[in-house]
Amino acid sequence: MTTNDSAFAGSIPGLYDRFLGPLLFEPYAKLAADRARALRPRRILETAAGTGIVTEALHQALPDAEIVATDLNQAMLEVAAGRIGSDEVVLQVADAQELPFSDGEFDLVVCQFGVMFYPDRVRGNAEARRVLREGGHYLLLVWDTLAKNPVSNTIHGIVGDLFPDDPPQFLARTPYGYADRSAIERDLRAAGFSSIEIETVAAAGTMVSGHDAVQGLVAGSPLRGEIEERDPAGVDRVVEKVSVEIGDGSGLDTSLSAHIVTATR
């Protein structure tokens, strides 16, 4: 069975932004922006910017900095364009593994929850290092394990139970599949970084509702494609069944855990 873990198209970007933003991404966007502000960059590159949740936080924290926010998926950036309207922010389709920028162009490169999707993480890290000036910083956020991110873990388990002969593995394989700190450091060193700090940071997401959490993680992520491979008309059925099982979401633990990495060129 084929998979495309980077397929964020169709209705996925809107659902991702609406439901997963407050649940998963906004708490760490603020943390990333606070860390970025302390570094006082004048020119920032964001890779795997998605729908601009971090981009917006960076712009609010550093309104005078020039930000170039890139993503592989035009559909994600179209959502970001509706969120951000500033001459200081440029949105551009670009592959993080082959950046269309010159050496040393940026003071800071930020990638929140994107490196896990790179087919070649060392190459993506090396490209981030290449476009940094000497002394510039690479701010990288990576999810901790599924077990330490209970909402995602719960939904992963329920969806798996609906397909016992071939459970979808997107969440375990990709967004939460790169949690080993030693592997993260190894890949950064292989890319040429030698000064690396890794901190595991807890946060809490905002639960919109149980159904919305399911909509986000099931229909608003590439998990959708894995479900459609198993049952072409099954996404709505899965959303409904999982939503019934978790109810209004009041019993879900919205605690989050992620690694915040700072590498210096």
C-alpha positions as CSV (number, residue, x, y, z in Angstrom):
1,M,0.0,0.0,0.0
2,T,1.4,3.4,-0.9
3,T,1.4,6.4,1.3
4,N,1.9,10.1,0.8
5,D,2.5,11.7,4.2
6,S,3.1,15.1,2.7
7,A,-0.2,15.3,0.9
8,F,-2.0,18.4,2.3
9,A,-4.5,19.2,-0.4
10,G,-8.2,19.4,-1.1
11,S,-10.2,20.1,2.1
12,I,-7.3,19.1,4.3
13,P,-5.6,22.5,4.8
14,G,-8.8,24.2,6.0
15,L,-9.7,21.5,8.4
16,Y,-6.1,21.3,9.6
17,D,-6.0,25.0,10.3
18,R,-9.4,25.3,11.9
19,F,-9.3,22.2,14.2
20,L,-5.6,21.3,14.7
21,G,-4.4,24.9,15.1
22,P,-5.8,25.4,18.6
23,L,-5.5,21.8,19.6
24,L,-1.9,21.1,18.6
25,F,0.0,24.0,17.0
26,E,-0.8,27.4,18.5
27,P,0.7,26.7,22.0
28,Y,4.1,25.9,20.4
29,A,3.8,28.7,17.9
30,K,3.8,31.1,20.8
31,L,6.8,29.4,22.4
32,A,8.7,29.4,19.1
33,A,8.0,33.1,18.6
34,D,9.2,33.9,22.1
35,R,12.4,32.0,21.4
36,A,12.8,33.7,18.1
37,R,12.3,37.2,19.6
38,A,15.1,36.6,22.1
39,L,17.5,35.9,19.1
40,R,16.6,39.3,17.6
41,P,16.8,38.2,13.9
42,R,16.3,40.7,11.1
43,R,15.6,38.2,8.3
44,I,13.8,34.9,9.0
45,L,13.1,31.9,6.8
46,E,10.3,29.5,7.9
47,T,10.2,26.1,6.2
48,A,7.2,23.8,6.2
49,A,5.1,26.9,7.2
50,G,1.8,25.2,6.6
51,T,-1.2,27.4,7.1
52,G,0.9,30.2,8.7
53,I,0.2,29.6,12.4
54,V,3.8,30.0,13.3
55,T,4.3,32.7,10.7
56,E,1.7,34.9,12.3
57,A,3.1,34.4,15.7
58,L,6.6,35.3,14.5
59,H,5.3,38.4,12.8
60,Q,3.5,39.5,16.0
61,A,6.6,38.9,18.1
62,L,9.0,40.5,15.5
63,P,7.0,43.0,13.5
64,D,10.0,44.7,11.9
65,A,11.7,41.4,10.8
66,E,11.4,40.3,7.2
67,I,9.9,36.8,7.1
68,V,9.9,34.4,4.1
69,A,7.5,31.6,4.9
70,T,7.8,28.6,2.6
71,D,5.9,25.3,2.2
72,L,5.8,22.5,-0.4
73,N,2.0,22.8,-0.7
74,Q,0.4,25.8,-2.4
75,A,-2.9,24.9,-0.8
76,M,-1.5,25.3,2.7
77,L,0.0,28.7,1.8
78,E,-3.4,29.9,0.4
79,V,-4.8,29.4,3.8
80,A,-1.9,31.3,5.3
81,A,-2.4,34.2,2.9
82,G,-5.9,34.7,4.5
83,R,-4.3,35.0,7.9
84,I,-1.4,37.2,7.2
85,G,-1.4,40.6,5.4
86,S,1.9,42.3,5.8
87,D,4.6,43.6,3.4
88,E,7.1,42.1,5.8
89,V,5.9,38.6,5.2
90,V,6.4,36.8,1.9
91,L,4.8,33.4,1.2
92,Q,6.5,31.2,-1.3
93,V,6.3,27.6,-2.4
94,A,9.6,25.9,-1.8
95,D,11.0,22.5,-1.0
96,A,12.9,22.6,2.3
97,Q,15.4,20.1,0.8
98,E,16.3,22.3,-2.1
99,L,15.8,25.9,-1.0
100,P,15.9,28.6,-3.7
101,F,18.0,31.0,-1.6
102,S,21.6,32.0,-1.6
103,D,24.1,30.9,1.1
104,G,24.0,33.0,4.3
105,E,20.8,34.9,3.5
106,F,19.0,34.5,6.9
107,D,19.6,35.1,10.6
108,L,17.1,32.5,11.7
109,V,15.5,29.4,10.1
110,V,12.4,28.1,11.9
111,C,10.7,24.8,11.2
112,Q,7.8,23.8,13.5
113,F,6.7,20.2,13.2
114,G,7.9,19.9,9.6
115,V,11.2,18.0,9.6
116,M,9.4,14.7,10.4
117,F,7.9,14.9,6.9
118,Y,11.2,15.3,5.0
119,P,12.2,12.3,2.9
120,D,15.8,13.2,3.7
121,R,16.1,15.0,7.1
122,V,19.8,15.4,6.9
123,R,19.5,17.2,3.6
124,G,16.7,19.4,4.9
125,N,18.8,20.3,7.9
126,A,21.9,20.9,5.7
127,E,19.9,23.3,3.5
128,A,18.8,25.2,6.6
129,R,22.4,25.5,7.6
130,R,23.5,26.6,4.2
131,V,21.1,29.6,4.0
132,L,22.0,30.7,7.5
133,R,24.7,33.4,8.1
134,E,27.6,32.5,10.3
135,G,26.3,32.6,13.9
136,G,22.7,32.2,12.7
137,H,20.2,29.9,14.4
138,Y,18.0,27.0,13.3
139,L,15.0,26.7,15.6
140,L,13.4,23.3,15.1
141,L,10.3,21.8,16.8
142,V,9.6,18.1,16.8
143,W,6.8,16.1,18.4
144,D,7.7,13.8,21.3
145,T,6.2,10.3,21.2
146,L,2.5,9.5,20.7
147,A,2.3,8.3,24.2
148,K,3.1,11.7,25.5
149,N,0.5,13.4,23.2
150,P,-2.7,11.8,24.5
151,V,-5.3,13.2,22.1
152,S,-3.4,12.1,19.0
153,N,-2.6,8.7,20.7
154,T,-6.3,8.1,21.6
155,I,-7.5,8.8,18.1
156,H,-4.7,6.8,16.6
157,G,-5.8,3.8,18.7
158,I,-9.5,4.0,17.9
159,V,-8.9,4.4,14.2
160,G,-6.6,1.4,14.3
161,D,-9.3,-0.7,15.9
162,L,-11.6,0.1,13.0
163,F,-9.1,-1.5,10.6
164,P,-7.8,-4.4,12.6
165,D,-6.3,-6.2,9.7
166,D,-4.3,-3.2,8.4
167,P,-4.4,-0.3,10.9
168,P,-3.4,3.1,9.5
169,Q,0.0,4.2,10.8
170,F,0.4,7.8,9.6
171,L,0.4,9.4,13.1
172,A,2.8,6.9,14.6
173,R,5.0,6.8,11.5
174,T,5.4,10.4,10.6
175,P,4.4,13.3,12.9
176,Y,5.2,11.3,16.1
177,G,7.8,9.0,14.5
178,Y,10.9,11.1,15.0
179,A,10.8,11.6,18.8
180,D,14.2,10.1,19.6
181,R,16.4,13.0,20.7
182,S,19.6,11.2,19.9
183,A,18.4,10.7,16.3
184,I,17.5,14.4,16.0
185,E,21.0,15.4,17.2
186,R,22.7,12.8,15.0
187,D,20.9,14.2,11.9
188,L,21.8,17.8,12.8
189,R,25.5,16.8,13.3
190,A,25.4,15.0,9.9
191,A,24.1,18.2,8.4
192,G,27.1,20.2,9.7
193,F,25.8,21.6,13.0
194,S,27.9,21.2,16.1
195,S,26.3,23.5,18.6
196,I,22.9,21.9,19.4
197,E,20.6,22.3,22.4
198,I,17.5,20.1,22.8
199,E,14.8,20.8,25.4
200,T,11.6,18.8,25.9
201,V,8.8,21.2,26.6
202,A,5.2,20.4,27.8
203,A,2.2,22.5,26.8
204,A,-1.5,22.2,26.6
205,G,-3.8,22.4,23.6
206,T,-7.2,24.0,23.5
207,M,-10.0,21.4,23.0
208,V,-12.6,22.8,20.7
209,S,-14.8,19.7,20.9
210,G,-14.3,15.9,20.6
211,H,-15.8,15.9,17.1
212,D,-13.6,18.8,16.0
213,A,-10.5,17.0,17.3
214,V,-11.5,14.0,15.3
215,Q,-12.2,16.1,12.2
216,G,-8.8,17.7,12.5
217,L,-6.7,14.5,13.0
218,V,-8.7,12.2,10.7
219,A,-10.0,14.4,7.9
220,G,-7.5,17.2,8.2
221,S,-4.3,15.3,7.9
222,P,-2.8,12.7,5.5
223,L,-4.4,10.0,7.8
224,R,-7.4,10.7,5.5
225,G,-5.6,9.3,2.6
226,E,-4.7,6.1,4.4
227,I,-8.3,5.6,5.4
228,E,-9.5,6.2,1.8
229,E,-7.0,3.6,0.6
230,R,-8.7,1.1,2.8
231,D,-12.3,2.3,2.3
232,P,-12.8,4.9,-0.5
233,A,-15.9,6.3,1.1
234,G,-14.9,5.7,4.7
235,V,-13.7,9.0,6.1
236,D,-17.1,10.3,7.2
237,R,-17.9,6.9,8.7
238,V,-14.6,6.9,10.6
239,V,-15.1,10.4,11.8
240,E,-18.6,9.5,13.1
241,K,-17.5,6.3,14.8
242,V,-14.5,7.9,16.5
243,S,-16.5,10.9,17.5
244,V,-19.1,8.7,19.2
245,E,-16.4,6.8,21.1
246,I,-14.7,9.9,22.5
247,G,-17.9,11.9,23.1
248,D,-17.7,15.6,23.6
249,G,-14.0,15.4,24.3
250,S,-14.3,16.5,27.9
251,G,-12.5,13.4,29.1
252,L,-9.6,13.8,26.7
253,D,-6.2,14.8,28.1
254,T,-5.0,17.8,25.9
255,S,-1.5,17.8,27.3
256,L,1.3,18.0,24.7
257,S,5.0,17.3,24.6
258,A,7.5,18.3,22.0
259,H,11.3,18.9,21.6
260,I,12.5,22.5,21.0
261,V,15.9,22.4,19.3
262,T,18.3,25.3,18.7
263,A,21.2,24.7,16.4
264,T,23.8,27.4,15.7
265,R,25.8,27.7,12.5
